[in-house]
Amino acid sequence: MKFSLFVHMERLSPEQDQRQLYEEMIDLCRLADDGGLDAIWTGEHHGMNFTIAPNPLLNLVDLARRTRNVRLGTSTVIAPFWHPIRLAGEAAMADIIMDGRLDLGIARGAYPFEYERLSPGLDAWNAGQKMRELIPAVRALWKGDYAHDGQYWKFPRTTAAPLPLQAGGPPIWVAARDPNSHEFAVANGCNVQVTPMALGDDEVQSLMDRFNAACARHPEKPRPRIMVLRHTYVAESEADAALGARELSVFFNYFSAWFKNERPIEMGLLKRMTEEEMAANPQYAPEVLRKNHIVGQPDEVIDRVKSYQAMGYDEFSIWIDSGMSHARKKASLQRFITHVMPAFR
């Protein structure tokens, strides 16, 4: 099993300095690189100081000069916010600058907040259809002299400029949840990223079942890789694990509020939530997240990750954004490197 780090600049309070958050993100990425993780992933979001990530390619190009070994991936670019020619060219340029270390993860997006600002009137169905049209077009542009006449984009014969360094282009990953997304990814030779969000291991197995069903329907296609993304906190004690679960509870209450898109926003931050408001979301209670997420001392974490390996997952990605302090995130990641990863060598 491969291991990777999924990280944003995460901001819950206006008191958090954005430049400092960037330096803290770099610090975590350097630790991941030095510690032997296989990849670093970062996503795309707009107008949200909750996860500051307006262009993942920009961050990854910087990371390429600050790391030595890790693959560097978008998890994910949001398909409906990109033109195929622009994405093909910018990803190829990034791949050249990054010495061929780019992996390109693509999703339909999920936040109504972003849809109504960057593409008013867009719904999840059309966002998904745009993703399904974009990916084959990007690959064709990397081959060159490609004209497109689709539902969402039309352009005459064009070649990506530049062409990517990796032969055939960077590996493409699809963020998949519903069976149709798994089907599209497998049929088009794309790797798959999944996340159970705040749900438990039954959902982790269900996501693998959807992937396996898609693979079974396409026996002519080589099996792609599949990665599971999961909040993980490696604790030094049970009391520390309980604290981590409480911090994740706060994080997921805000995460959910962004999806609902109903709460007042000022300067890109949600109005602070009260303890009573958070208590009204029992699905994000600390004891629920302590059970559902991978929160515990090293032996517990090893057992949980090995259960994912037994399900068939090829990569386990630590979603480190959590509302915790930088010091707590870094200590958890160091314990993962020191105490968990050796069990998989």
N, C-alpha and C positions, 0 to 999 in steps of 0.2 A: 504494500500500500504506500502511495505517495502522500506527503503532507504539505499543506500550503497555508498561507495566511491571507485572510480577507480583511481589509482595513480601509477606513475612510478617515477624514478629519471629522470628528464627531463633536457636536456642540449642543449642550443642554441649557447653557446659561450665558447671558451677555458678558459675564465677567471673564469668560475664557478667551484668551488672546488668540487670534487666528494664526498669526505667525508662529506662536509657540506650539499650537496644535499641529502645524505642518512639521515642525522640527521633531515633535514627539512621534508623529507617524513615521518619519524617516528613521528615527531611533529604533522603533519596533521592526521596521523592514531590514535594517542592518543586522539586528539580532537574529531574525529569521534566516537571513542569508548566511551569516556566520555559523548558525546552529544546524545547518544542513537541511532546512526545508526545501522543497522542490520548486515552489512557485509563490508569487505574491499577486493578489488580485485586488483591484479597486474598481469602483463603479462610477456611474454617471447620474447626477441629480442636479436640479436647477432651482435656484431661489429658496433653497432650504438650508438654513444654518444648522439643521439637525445632522445632516450628512453632507459636508461641503465637498463637492466633487463635480465641478462643471465640465471637465474634460479629462477622462481617465488617461488618454494617450499622453497628455501633457505631463501628468504626474509620473507615468511609467518611463517616459524619456529621461526625466530627471533621475529616477531610481536606477536606470541603466548605468549611470555614471557613478552611482554610490554603492552598487552591489556588484558581485562577481559571478555568481553561479546560478541564481534563481531564474526560472522562467518568469515573465512579467505579463500579466493578463488583465484584460478588461472583463469585469464581472459586475455589470455588463454595460456596453453601449446600448442606448435606447433607440431601436430601429426607426420608429416614426419621426425622430428628430434629425435624421441624417438623409442626405441624398446619396444614392449608390456611388456616384462618381466621386463625391467628396470623401466618403468613408473609404473607398478603395484606395484613393491616393494618400490620404492622411495615415491610414494604417500601414501602407507600404513604406511611406517615409519614416514612420516610427520604427518599423521593422529594420530598416537600414541603420538608423541611428542606434538602435538597441542591439546591433550585431546578431540579428536573427533570433532574438529571445521572445518575440511577441506571440501571445495567444489571444485570439479575438473572440471574446464572449459577447453574444448579442441577445437582447430580450425585447419584448414588446413594450416594457414599462408597466407600471402598476399604479402610480399615484395620480388620482384625479386632479390634484393640485397642479401637477406639471402639465397634464394634458390641456387643461383649460387655459394655461398661460402660453405654452409653446405651440399648441395645435388645437385651437378652440373647436369644439364639436366632436373631437376624436373620442371614440369609445374603445373598449378593450378588444372587441371583435376586429375592427378595422386596424387597430394597432398590431394585432397578431397577423393579419393578412399582409400588412406592410412588411413585417419581419420576413414572412415567407416569400415575398417578392424580392426583398432586398438581398438576401443571402446568395441566391444563385446569380444575381446580377453582379455583386461584388466579385465573386469567383470568376465570372466571365470577363470582367474588366481586367483582372489580373492576368488572364490569358491574352487579352488584347483584341482590338478591332471588333468590338461588340456593340451592336445596336439593340436598343430596348424599346419595346412597345407593350407596356403593361397597364394594369388598372390604375396605378398610382404614379408611375413615372414613365416618361417617354423621352428618348434622346437618340440622336444619330450615332453612327459608328464612332466608338471612343475606346481609347486604351488608358488604363490607369497610369498616371505619371506622378511619381516613378513607379516601377515595378518592385514588389517586395523582394527582400533578400532571400527568404526561405523559398525553396523550389515549390511551386504550386500555391504559394501564399501561406500565411500563418494558419495554424490549426484553428478551426472555427468551433465554438461551443454555443449551444442553445440553452437558455434558461427554460426548463420544461417543468410543467406541473400537470396539465391535463393530458389525456392519452393522445390527442391530436398533435400536441407539441412534441411528444416523444416520437410519434410516427414520422413527423416531418424531419426531425433530427436524424433518425436512423436512416430513413430513405435517402437523405441528402449527404450522408457521410459526415455528419457533425457529431462532435462529442456533446455530452449532456451535463448540465449543472442542475442540481435540485436542492431545495431547502424545505424542511418541514415546518419552518417558522417556529411557532411556539408549541406545536403538537409533539406528541411522544413518538416512541420507536415504532408503533403500529403504522404511523404515517411514513416513517423512513422505509419500512418494508413495502408499503403500498406504492411508494414512488419507484422502488426497484422493480416491483411487479409490473408496473406500467411500462417501464423501460424494457424488461425482458419480453413482454408481450409484443412490443414493437419490433424487437430483434427477431422474434419468432416469425413475424409476418414478412420479414425481409431476409430470408436465409442467404440470398445472393450477395448481401452486403456484409463486409467485415464488421464485427462487433465494435462499436465506438467505445471510448472511455466514458465513465460516469463518475462524477464528483458529488459528494454531499457536503453541504455547507451548514455548519451547526455552531451555535454559541457554545463556547467551551471555557470553563474556568477550572484550572488545576489548583486546588486549595492545599494549604499547609496543615489544616486541621478541619474537623467538622464544624467548629465555630466559624472558621474562615469561609467554608463552603456555604454556610447559612447566610453570612454577610453577602457573598457573591450572588446568591439567589435573590436577596432583597434588592440588590442593585440592578439585577436583570429585570426584576418586576417593575421598577421605575422606568427603565429603558423601554420595555415593551408597552407600557401604558402610553408613552409618548409616540412610539412607533405606530401603534394602533390609531391614535388620534390623528396622526398625519394622513393615514389611509382614509379615515372617515371624512376629513376635509371640512370639518364643521366648527373647529375651535378658532377663536380670534388669533391672528398672527401679527406680530410687530417686529420689524427689522429681521424678518426671516426666522423668527422663533415663536413657538406656540406660547400662548398664555400659560403660566405655571399651573400645574394640576395640584389640587389639594389631596390630602390623605384620604378624605371621604370619596373623592372622585375616583381615585385609584382603587379603593376598596370595592367600588361598584363593578369592577371587572375581575370576577373571581378566576377567570381563565388565565390571568396573569399574576395570580397570587404567588408569593415566594415559594410556598411548599409545592405548588404545581410545577413551577419552573425548575425547582431543585430536582424534581423527578424527571421532567421531560427533557430538559437540556442536559448537557454533559458537564455537571458541576460536582466536583468531589475531589478526594485525595487521589494520588497517582494510580493506585491499584484499581480503584473504581473506574477511572478514566480509561485505563488500558482495557478493562473488560468491555466497556461500552464500545470503544472504537474497534476492538476485535470482533464484536458482534456485527458491526457494519461491514467489516472486511469479509466476514462469513456470508453476509447477504450478497456480496459481489461487487461492492464499491471499490473503485480503483484509486480514488483520492479522497482524503478527508481534509476539509478546509476549516480552519479555526476562524470563526466570525468573532473578531476581538472587540468590536464596538459594543459597549455595554453600560455606559454611564459610570464606569469605574474610573478612578484616578489613573494617570499614566503609570505611576509606580506599581499599582496593583495589576494592571494589564501586563506590564513588562515582567513582573515576578511570576505571573501565571505562565506566560510564554516560556520563560526560562525553565520553569519546572516541567513544562511539556517536553522541551528539548532534552533536559537532563534525565528525567525519570520515566517519561512515556515512550518516546521514540525508540530508545534502545530495545524495548520489548518487541519491536517489529523488524529488527535487523536480522 
